[in-house]
């Protein structure tokens, strides 16, 4: 449709090209349209040649921008081929079917010119395949596309798991890489966690005593790309590091929830592997937390401080010293009055002691009275 290519745009006010123009010694724009060529030229931000028709053209339509950075501002200019190649390859993946040609007309050390052509017929699936190089896949790739024509919104998601632990989540809005994520990334995370946990509980993969996997647990070994296209995007700053449009969170979340739930039901073996990977990650996280707490408690017990409830004796000779355990402060007071201060220590404890023979070590050391007793005995 006429003008449909301009419904979504990475920029809002033309700041990017305006800055390039202001910082260029020379900039020229040629537009090939309606059988003619329009040209306009600038010099250090000012108009050098007004817009004019300069010839006829019967071929394809398009725009060509040529610029030369101002040496007074940039004394040394070195365009990095690899940086440009990485960005253009990214754009090819985000726009399936589009061919992008990068030519470097500078003669290299080998005496040759460099040229690369970028084309991805399968878009994000090819991007996912590229990102999975060197990784052992844990699941087949999942691709989701949702479009709301009346809102001019498109959501594309490609994801796959590998057997590692690192997470890679790339988010794009109108072809711009949002390095800090945003509402599209948040919608993805919420839906992924909710959908996988719901499936795992429904299938009995999470036992009653198991911790519920968190979002971080369920994203271990995940590679995912989220690309949204929308009119009037709002970003946090000019580099567009984070998408802020609130409506996009629900849009992405709904798209992923529905499609992923269907995929899980259609691929039960892979669904089980993915969910159990998250369950194991949650168990490992919980075990690590308990280990940290035990270490902290042990450090506290080893610090040498005596419990405040202990009525200690004067002797330091362990062969002569006696420790009496009594129930409650009331009994502790009476015992303290009738003791031999030289050799008898009194420790009031609250309630019935835990049966340590039948308790796990983390539960044992989590009991305040047991910790008090250990500290008093200095063991």
C-alpha atoms as one frame of an Amber mdcrd trajectory, in Angstrom:
protein
   0.000   0.000   0.000   1.101   3.581  -0.665   3.079   4.876   2.301   2.957
   1.565   4.198   6.749   1.479   4.392   6.645   4.598   6.558   4.148   3.387
   9.176   7.038   2.359  11.396  10.355   4.104  11.791  13.348   3.892  14.084
  13.572   7.669  14.319  11.066  10.333  15.209  12.409  13.732  14.217  15.242
  13.119  11.749  17.876  13.876  14.368  20.222  11.200  13.015  20.539  12.486
   9.454  20.537  16.095  10.692  23.566  15.351  12.868  25.364  13.606  10.015
  24.686  16.629   7.796  25.929  19.095  10.422  29.135  17.109  10.957  29.900
  16.547   7.262  32.094  18.588   4.979  29.815  17.541   2.132  26.508  15.652
   1.999  24.452  14.870  -1.081  21.040  13.235  -1.376  19.632  11.755  -4.587
  16.070  10.446  -4.778  15.060   8.178  -7.677  11.289   8.359  -8.056   8.521
   8.984 -10.607  10.951   8.497 -13.485  13.272  11.345 -12.482  16.245  12.021
 -10.195  15.993  14.702  -7.486  19.218  16.010  -5.973  20.085  18.301  -3.058
  23.567  19.059  -1.702  24.828  20.491   1.604  28.132  21.816   2.873  28.862
  21.788   6.623  25.124  21.782   7.344  24.171  24.579   4.961  22.457  24.204
   1.587  24.949  24.227  -1.266  22.595  23.082  -4.043  18.798  23.467  -3.635
  16.492  20.574  -4.424  16.218  20.157  -8.197  15.434  17.560 -10.861  18.762
  16.644 -12.454  17.837  13.822 -14.812  15.561  10.956 -15.769  15.574   7.442
 -14.366  13.456   4.517 -15.510  14.808   1.906 -13.097  14.040   1.095  -9.472
  13.094   3.766  -6.965  15.225   4.582  -3.957  17.405   7.096  -2.144  21.185
   7.463  -2.130  22.999   9.499   0.535  26.686  10.352   0.113  28.625  12.179
   2.817  32.189  13.007   3.795  32.958  13.686   7.501  34.303  17.157   8.212
  38.088  16.899   8.842  37.918  20.018  11.020  35.734  18.030  13.449  37.133
  14.534  12.827  40.884  14.831  12.124  41.112  11.053  11.737  38.288   9.075
  10.121  38.483   5.300   9.853  35.262   3.451   9.055  35.509  -0.019  10.587
  34.369  -2.595   8.051  33.542  -5.215  10.670  31.388  -2.831  12.727  29.374
  -1.921   9.639  29.142  -5.580   8.585  27.784  -6.615  11.988  25.055  -3.969
  11.923  24.060  -4.627   8.301  23.961  -8.394   8.880  21.642  -7.685  11.809
  19.375  -5.588   9.573  19.224  -8.372   6.985  18.048 -10.838   9.634  15.417
  -8.373  10.872  14.082  -7.733   7.357  13.771 -11.105   5.581  14.118 -10.995
   1.820  16.026  -7.691   1.760  19.501  -7.762   0.208  22.146  -5.410   1.624
  25.511  -4.942  -0.090  28.511  -3.540   1.792  31.404  -2.427  -0.419  34.729
  -1.127   0.869  36.493   0.634  -1.997  39.635   1.166   0.056  42.405  -1.149
  -1.079  43.262  -3.556   1.730  46.664  -4.879   2.794  46.180  -7.746   0.351
  45.623  -5.288  -2.495  41.935  -6.230  -2.826  38.615  -4.479  -2.297  36.192
  -5.916   0.261  32.542  -6.665  -0.350  29.888  -8.568   1.582  26.277  -9.314
   0.688  23.720  -9.875   3.434  20.438 -11.658   2.764  18.262 -13.752   5.081
  15.215 -15.318   3.514  14.110 -16.848   6.841  14.790 -13.781   8.976  14.964
 -14.395  12.714  15.292 -18.161  12.332  18.526 -17.625  10.409  19.625 -15.102
  13.029  18.936 -17.699  15.726  20.940 -20.292  13.812  23.828 -17.809  13.603
  23.706 -17.135  17.370  23.617 -20.873  18.158  26.928 -21.539  16.386  29.253
 -23.298  18.830  26.413 -24.261  21.185  24.812 -27.688  21.653  21.083 -27.316
  21.068  18.767 -28.538  23.814  15.543 -27.972  21.885  14.358 -27.275  18.375
  13.932 -23.598  17.392  10.605 -21.903  18.111   9.335 -19.086  15.882   6.331
 -16.875  16.671   4.820 -14.035  14.667   1.834 -11.926  15.680   0.420  -8.935
  13.809  -2.343  -6.475  14.679  -3.074  -4.659  11.426  -5.351  -1.978  12.851
  -2.623  -0.992  15.317   0.203  -1.455  12.788   1.976  -3.642  15.353   4.102
  -6.684  14.562   5.833  -8.985  17.028   8.371 -11.622  15.988  10.083 -13.992
  18.401  12.649 -16.723  17.794  14.025 -18.784  20.660  15.981 -21.953  21.332
  17.650 -23.612  24.308  21.184 -25.000  24.522  22.801 -27.159  27.201  24.767
 -24.283  28.745  23.816 -21.831  31.470  24.237 -18.399  29.887  21.229 -16.408
  28.686  21.216 -14.308  25.504  18.184 -12.078  24.998  18.254  -9.583  22.114
  15.490  -6.992  21.795  14.724  -4.788  18.795  12.157  -2.085  18.117  11.743
  -0.891  14.527  15.101  -2.503  13.627  16.929  -0.690  16.447  18.807  -2.837
  18.938  17.611  -1.894  22.432  20.586  -2.943  24.539  18.719  -2.330  27.816
  15.573  -4.133  26.676  12.307  -2.463  27.564   8.625  -3.307  27.590   8.965
  -5.913  24.807  11.674  -7.718  26.778   9.655  -7.510  29.986   6.562  -8.909
  28.272   8.636 -11.803  26.947  10.121 -12.631  30.359   6.779 -12.538  32.171
   5.048 -14.742  29.593   7.898 -17.264  29.386   8.031 -17.726  33.170   4.264
 -17.940  33.578   3.709 -20.337  30.662   6.550 -22.750  31.461   5.679 -22.926
  35.168   1.991 -23.463  34.404   2.843 -26.323  32.043   5.338 -27.867  34.487
   2.819 -27.828  37.352   0.075 -29.187  35.124   2.296 -32.090  34.083   3.551
 -32.780  37.611   7.138 -31.789  36.820   7.384 -29.529  39.891   7.090 -31.559
  43.092   5.475 -30.199  46.237   8.816 -29.684  48.003  10.547 -28.208  44.943
  11.107 -24.449  44.752   9.164 -22.818  41.919  11.587 -21.904  39.105  12.164
 -18.176  38.765  12.497 -16.308  35.488  16.285 -16.515  35.739  16.059 -20.287
  36.289  13.878 -20.776  33.221  16.126 -18.628  31.012  19.280 -20.631  31.686
  20.683 -21.706  28.327  18.166 -19.609  26.376  18.908 -17.725  23.171  16.016
 -15.460  22.160  15.380 -12.604  19.745  12.373 -10.304  20.133  11.635  -7.860
  17.342   8.652  -5.510  17.406   7.505  -2.947  14.880   5.154  -0.193  15.897
   4.233   3.395  15.074   5.367   6.153  17.436   7.927   4.260  19.535   9.087
   5.901  22.760  12.637   5.386  23.985  14.498   6.399  27.132  17.195   8.387
  25.296  18.608   9.286  21.871  20.670   6.064  21.576  17.302   4.283  22.022
  18.670   1.746  24.488  15.278   0.947  26.037  11.722   0.799  24.644   9.121
   2.432  26.902   5.736   1.927  25.152   3.566   0.274  27.858   1.108  -1.338
  25.423   3.890  -3.432  23.894   4.445  -5.443  27.085   0.930  -6.899  26.939
   1.126  -7.380  23.170   4.334  -9.427  23.354   3.219 -11.298  26.472  -0.068
 -12.399  24.886   1.628 -13.422  21.638   4.209 -15.581  23.403   1.852 -17.125
  25.976  -0.590 -18.471  23.424   1.951 -19.723  20.893   4.359 -21.203  23.447
   1.611 -23.069  25.299   0.523 -24.656  22.017   4.121 -25.573  21.168   4.647
 -27.209  24.573   1.564 -29.369  24.140   2.614 -30.376  20.619   6.211 -31.202
  21.675   5.847 -32.957  25.073   9.327 -34.529  25.095  11.094 -31.225  24.447
   8.721 -29.387  26.782   9.627 -31.796  29.575  13.371 -31.259  28.996  13.025
 -27.469  29.036  10.883 -27.417  32.186  13.109 -29.877  34.050  16.125 -27.776
  33.136  14.428 -24.901  34.946  13.489 -27.110  37.914  17.095 -28.284  38.294
  18.288 -24.670  38.083  15.832 -23.718  40.844  17.015 -26.594  43.032  20.639
 -25.560  42.484  19.796 -21.946  43.322  18.033 -22.996  46.531  20.914 -25.295
  47.507  23.385 -22.468  46.914  21.279 -20.132  49.065  21.205 -22.635  51.915
  24.946 -23.197  51.598  25.538 -19.445  51.873  23.331 -19.239  54.949  25.087
 -22.181  56.578  28.442 -20.538  55.913  27.236 -17.293  57.467  25.845 -19.095
  60.505  29.018 -21.109  60.951  31.039 -17.906  60.744  28.818 -16.354  63.395
  29.219 -19.390  65.638  32.986 -19.398  65.167  33.290 -15.725  66.002  33.795
 -16.485  69.693  30.859 -14.476  71.016  28.913 -16.165  73.816  25.093 -16.157
  73.896  23.674 -13.401  76.090  21.387 -15.871  77.926  24.317 -17.926  79.251
  25.154 -17.516  82.976  28.766 -18.589  82.641  30.977 -20.051  85.353  34.358
 -18.681  86.397  36.565 -21.689  85.694  38.111 -22.214  82.265  38.972 -25.840
  83.014  36.659 -27.972  80.854  37.161 -30.973  83.157  35.625 -29.043  86.061
  33.027 -26.914  84.245  29.395 -28.058  84.041  26.606 -26.717  81.817  22.998
 -27.030  82.985  20.217 -26.636  80.397  16.954 -25.377  81.881  13.598 -24.591
  80.303  12.726 -20.915  80.285  14.022 -17.783  81.987  12.082 -18.495  85.194
  13.866 -21.788  85.805  17.074 -20.132  84.720  16.744 -17.534  87.473  16.238
 -20.129  90.215  19.089 -22.299  88.959  21.397 -19.304  88.796  20.738 -18.450
  92.436  21.450 -21.995  93.655  24.484 -22.832  91.515  28.174 -22.994  92.291
  29.467 -19.935  90.443  32.972 -21.418  90.162  32.071 -24.527  88.127  28.384
 -24.430  87.122  26.992 -22.533  84.111  23.278 -22.133  83.388  21.709 -21.825
  79.909  17.940 -21.187  79.723  16.335 -22.528  76.525  12.863 -21.877  75.191
  10.467 -24.761  74.657  11.205 -28.301  73.536  14.459 -28.788  71.667  14.517
 -29.968  68.070  15.196 -33.680  67.509  18.531 -33.235  65.771  18.896 -36.909
  64.864  15.976 -36.653  62.435  16.654 -33.144  61.120  18.538 -31.919  58.052
  21.644 -29.874  58.734  20.089 -26.700  57.277  17.018 -27.064  59.523  19.222
 -27.864  62.517  21.353 -24.756  62.098  18.250 -22.714  61.386  16.974 -23.386
  64.926  17.828 -20.501  67.258  18.035 -22.652  70.421  20.397 -25.148  68.757
  22.613 -22.313  67.557  22.636 -20.878  71.097  23.671 -24.265  72.521  26.439
 -24.700  69.932  27.778 -21.245  70.707  27.757 -21.951  74.449  29.639 -25.226
  73.966  32.050 -23.603  71.489  31.875 -26.570  69.108
